Each structure stands twice: as C-alpha cells, then as structure tokens.
Amino acid sequence: MQFEGVRYRGGGTTKAGMDCSGMVYATFQIFDTTLPRSSHEMAKAGKEIKLSEVKKGDLLFFKNNRRRSVINHVGLVTEVTPEGEVKFIHSSTSSGVIVSSMNEPYNARTFVQASRVVED
C-alpha cells in the first residue's frame, strides 16, 4: 500500500512513477521475491487459481487492450471482504496507483486469470 498515489509511468518501478507490472515487481522485491517484469510473463509464474480462491497477495491478470489479445495488466489483491468482494491495488494510466474492486464492471469484464506466486 506504500505505493498508493504514485503516478503512472510506463516502464517505471519507483515512487517517481510506475506501471502496473512495475508496481507488482517492486512490491515483491521488498519481500525478496523476484518476478518477471511484464504482466504477460508474470501470468506464467506461480499457480493459476480460481477467482473465488484468491487471498491477499495473489495476482489478478487482465486483457484490456482491444487491439491485442494478450494479458497486459496486473493487480495485487489487497483484501477479500467477508462478503467476497475482491479488492486489488494496481497502476492505471489515468489515476496512477489505486485500489479497485473486482465488483467494478470493467474489471470483471477484462479479468482473465488469478495466480498465486507465494504460498503460506
């Protein structure tokens, strides 16, 4: 959550600016875990799980570019509410690093995969 509010910067991995995969990459580096740098490659790491199984620390992947049908966005689960709402932090081009919900129609529509890269 220490990156919340950081502005968007393509290719960025620092508080000066970061993209979605840069934010996830930098977060995992804090915990001495190295992930691939791109969201497309991150999606190949770890174990794919059902959205209904996600918990804090899992990754959510999206395809939100109509021109290309590859994973191009990633978020990090921050909370699953008792009602089952999945909240995640990510870096959006318009708002920078923010917390969003899978209950938002756009996120539900563009979601393609959840993965667990760190086991308890």
C-alpha positions as CSV (number, residue, x, y, z in Angstrom):
1,M,0.0,0.0,0.0
2,Q,3.0,2.3,0.3
3,F,2.8,2.9,-3.5
4,E,-0.8,4.1,-3.4
5,G,-1.0,7.5,-5.1
6,V,2.2,7.1,-7.1
7,R,1.7,8.4,-10.6
8,Y,1.6,6.2,-13.7
9,R,4.9,6.0,-15.7
10,G,5.3,3.3,-18.4
11,G,8.3,1.1,-17.5
12,G,8.6,2.7,-14.0
13,T,9.3,0.7,-10.9
14,T,9.9,3.5,-8.3
15,K,7.8,6.1,-6.3
16,A,8.7,8.6,-9.1
17,G,6.3,6.6,-11.3
18,M,5.3,3.1,-12.1
19,D,3.2,1.0,-14.4
20,C,1.1,-1.9,-13.3
21,S,3.7,-4.7,-13.6
22,G,6.4,-2.3,-12.2
23,M,4.3,-1.8,-9.1
24,V,3.8,-5.5,-8.6
25,Y,7.5,-6.2,-9.4
26,A,8.7,-3.6,-6.8
27,T,6.3,-4.8,-4.2
28,F,7.5,-8.4,-4.4
29,Q,11.2,-7.2,-4.4
30,I,10.5,-5.7,-0.9
31,F,9.9,-9.3,0.2
32,D,12.9,-10.7,-1.7
33,T,10.8,-12.3,-4.3
34,T,11.7,-11.7,-7.9
35,L,9.0,-11.9,-10.6
36,P,9.2,-11.4,-14.3
37,R,9.0,-7.7,-15.3
38,S,6.0,-7.8,-17.6
39,S,2.4,-8.7,-16.7
40,H,2.3,-11.2,-19.6
41,E,5.3,-13.1,-18.2
42,M,4.1,-12.7,-14.6
43,A,0.9,-14.6,-15.6
44,K,3.1,-17.6,-16.4
45,A,4.7,-17.6,-12.9
46,G,3.1,-19.2,-9.9
47,K,-0.1,-21.4,-9.9
48,E,-3.3,-20.4,-11.6
49,I,-6.2,-20.3,-9.1
50,K,-10.0,-19.6,-9.3
51,L,-11.0,-16.0,-8.6
52,S,-13.2,-17.4,-5.7
53,E,-10.0,-18.8,-4.1
54,V,-7.9,-15.6,-4.1
55,K,-6.5,-14.0,-1.0
56,K,-4.3,-11.1,-0.1
57,G,-1.0,-11.3,-2.0
58,D,-2.4,-13.1,-5.1
59,L,-2.2,-11.6,-8.6
60,L,-5.0,-10.7,-10.9
61,F,-4.5,-10.5,-14.7
62,F,-6.5,-8.6,-17.3
63,K,-6.7,-8.2,-21.0
64,N,-7.8,-4.6,-21.5
65,N,-6.4,-3.7,-24.9
66,R,-8.9,-4.4,-27.7
67,R,-6.2,-4.5,-30.3
68,R,-4.1,-7.2,-28.7
69,S,-5.4,-10.4,-27.1
70,V,-2.6,-10.9,-24.6
71,I,-2.5,-10.2,-20.8
72,N,-1.4,-6.6,-20.5
73,H,-2.5,-5.6,-16.9
74,V,-1.9,-7.0,-13.4
75,G,-3.1,-6.1,-9.9
76,L,-2.2,-7.3,-6.5
77,V,-5.0,-8.5,-4.2
78,T,-5.1,-6.3,-1.0
79,E,-8.3,-7.7,0.6
80,V,-11.2,-10.1,0.3
81,T,-14.1,-8.8,2.3
82,P,-16.4,-11.1,4.3
83,E,-19.0,-10.6,1.5
84,G,-16.4,-11.9,-1.0
85,E,-15.5,-8.6,-2.7
86,V,-12.0,-8.8,-4.1
87,K,-10.0,-5.5,-3.8
88,F,-6.7,-5.0,-5.5
89,I,-4.0,-2.4,-6.0
90,H,-2.8,-1.6,-9.5
91,S,-1.4,1.3,-11.5
92,S,-3.8,2.7,-14.0
93,T,-2.8,5.0,-16.8
94,S,-5.4,7.6,-15.8
95,S,-5.1,7.6,-12.0
96,G,-1.8,6.0,-11.1
97,V,-1.6,3.5,-8.2
98,I,-5.1,3.0,-6.8
99,V,-7.2,0.3,-5.1
100,S,-10.1,-1.0,-7.2
101,S,-12.7,-3.7,-6.9
102,M,-13.5,-6.8,-9.0
103,N,-17.1,-5.7,-8.5
104,E,-16.5,-2.9,-11.0
105,P,-18.0,-4.0,-14.3
106,Y,-14.9,-3.0,-16.3
107,N,-12.6,-5.2,-14.1
108,A,-15.0,-8.1,-14.2
109,R,-15.2,-7.9,-18.0
110,T,-11.5,-7.7,-18.7
111,F,-10.3,-10.2,-16.0
112,V,-8.7,-13.4,-17.4
113,Q,-6.7,-15.1,-14.6
114,A,-5.7,-15.2,-10.9
115,S,-2.4,-16.6,-9.8
116,R,-0.7,-17.4,-6.5
117,V,3.1,-16.9,-6.6
118,V,3.7,-17.1,-2.9
119,E,2.4,-20.0,-0.7
120,D,1.9,-19.6,3.0
